[in-house]
Amino acid sequence: MDADLFAYLLRIADDRLVLGHRLSEWCGHGPILEEDIALANISLDLVGQANHLLQLAGSVEGAGRDQDRLAYFREAVEYRNALICELPRGDFAFTIVRQLVVAARDMLLFDRLAHSARSDLSGIAAKALKEVRYHARHSADWIVKLGDGTEESHRRAQRALDDLWRYTGELFDTDGVERRLVERGIGVDSSTLAAEWRAQVAEVVERATLKLPADGYMMRGGRVGRHTEHLGHMLAEMQIVARSFPGAKW
Amino acid sequence: MTDSQWPLWEVFVQEEQGAPHFHAGSVHAVDPEQALQNARDVYGRRGALSMWVVPSVNITATVPADTGPFFDPANDKVYRHPQFYRTPRGVKVF
């Protein structure tokens, strides 16, 4: 088994699956019908990307686990998503700021992965790139409206940015897995995306009349399975049907 | 419609090159960019080449009372229909 590639695919897939599920919690609760549909569509895009990546991870692993097995029968400690993806959805500002922060990183990541030496991974990345470009545009547009909107929307958007900032560092951590995959032309060194990501986020934040928080202590641990208490609760809800009725079809 | 709703926009979608934009429906949005995004999410997911959004207030429409004077096919005025005129000899009829 290609252990590096398997680990790498799980990280990218889990970011999408966990964030996609968090976003799906808005379904039926969006501030207006059109936005409810927009959030559900973005959520479906993310879960769809996770589906492809987990399927590929399962075949790389070669142990007979398909995407459903990987999604529904792993414990929280086996998940490899960044912590930022698992935080409760918060208010609308929190959700939107998180979407921008992650989508801006995803755009840079998939733009590079679209040239991966693994054609199966590059194919998934090329398709996902089109989707996350839209996600970034959608959230950037909203952040400007919130930040440059009313006093309350400005205050909430700034608070979301401040609360989320300490979870952004983990998105750009790198390790031996990434470095070895870079050498093989397959993966991306996350730390090389940080500067451009920061410039893109800063541009939106400035247009929104918000302030970029100072870099302080950064939370990390998701990539090695050390999660917040929130992930376990989320997975319990996400996994209960598949675990109660294993192999069920509908 | 009440004040709590955002302004309404009419959505026109083109599905194939050269085809006309047809009216797909309407969305609420506060500005043109958001109207396009909402239209994309509500009406564009099955594939579209191009999309227009137009503020609904900018559309001038007929009212039901106009139907008679506006759209009467004038079947009694036969000269308004092309079939009234003879096709000259030598013109190929398709």
Interface residues (C-beta under 8 A of the other chain):
Chain A: I32 L33 E34 E35 I37 A38 N41 Y134 R137 H138 D141 K145
Chain B: W6 V27 H28 A29 V30 E33 Q34 Q37 N38 R40 D41 V42 R45
